Amino acid sequence: MEAGSGRKPFCILSLDGGGTFALIQAKVLDDLYPGEDGHQVLSHFDLVSACSGGAIVAAALVEGYSPREIFGLFDNPVNRKALFGRLPWYRTPLQLLTGAFSPSNAVGRRFSTAGKLEFLRRILPRMGNTSLQDLHEILNDRVACVQSQRGETSRPISVLVVTYDFDRDRARMMRSNVNSPAASFPHRQQCATLAEAAHASSTAPINWFDKPAEFDGCRFWDGAMTGYNNPVLAGVVEAIAMGVPRNDIGVLSLGTSTVFLPESGTEGIPRALCRPRSRTGFLPELVKVGKTIIADPPDAHTFIAHLMLDGGLPPNVSCCPHTDTAIVRMNPVIQPVIDQATGAWRVPAGWSVDEFRRIAEMDISATRQEDVELIKRLCDGWLRDDWHNQPIRGCGAWVSPSAQAPTASTDHWCEIGHRWYSDARAAWSTLSTG
């Protein structure tokens, strides 16, 4: 069996970090599994790997929330302000000081770590205080019931949450399956509760929360600090360690949007649609380092996972996009599109240049309703194929319209994967149901 052909017996759900943008994942799951609650959605998978905002989505699924209800959690302004609870001004001196000189390069803690944990415990009243170890049996019993109702043979499901151990400077995987062969010896009892695991995985440092998450005698930062903001590789490694044949593994990798803009000065592309050249200096570079944990570098793991599952490579650009892959990546790309009538670069349909710039520059901790409305519009447009879908491997160069025919297509930019959401959706249907 080739890497991307036919149904895959072992399915992984991988959920990226991304703060408020995680509502995109809820919207996708609602589109793929309409009307199903969290346990019904999870019953389609054998493993969930999650990081940061994606860990909160995973925890909500374990709690039993439907994807539509999870979307509602992020769409509620009261919840957003509890998730990103602002610290009083006297506890944010660095943010105030740096912002006074350069608002775009303001750096420093803004949100309450303790407040976030309170919020997570509130929205996870049934499962939130259950240890991951105990949760494993409870969740599997409930998922087995769903599978039995569908006339399917029950199969176990595991949950993997990526965190960063602040004191040991190491990635720490919090697993519901404490006996996973991927875990180091001795296999430790997993004392973290579901709420604590999601909390540990989502406590972003430097420019977000005021201190590490702390419990079980340990302190934790956001799992994105380990390079696993996109945790697809963690999930694939876990499955291989469990002895699952590589050709049996299929992965649904859900992102929270990525920005890919041409460099300022690229021929034929309006300056307003380009990315300004990054400034150097202590503060701009500190801001850039802080945001690197959620930027493009983790997305390289999708390509690595594709190769690990024996995915092929296109021999040349004429063979792109190469869609024979066991990884289905679904993630909106914020970038200009080509007007098929004129060949000119423009913003996606229905968007102004100012709105395009706002969504491209938006922080993951968006709480204002007008910002959230833009995220929702981005998601809806992507589901309609107005915005591109992120490839597993994409072309890194921008091509001037003058070098193309008026009806030029950007499909060749998607070297491996699916250029549009509709294509990715169809591919996942094939991999998951045959």
Disulfide bonds with the S-S distance in Angstrom:
none
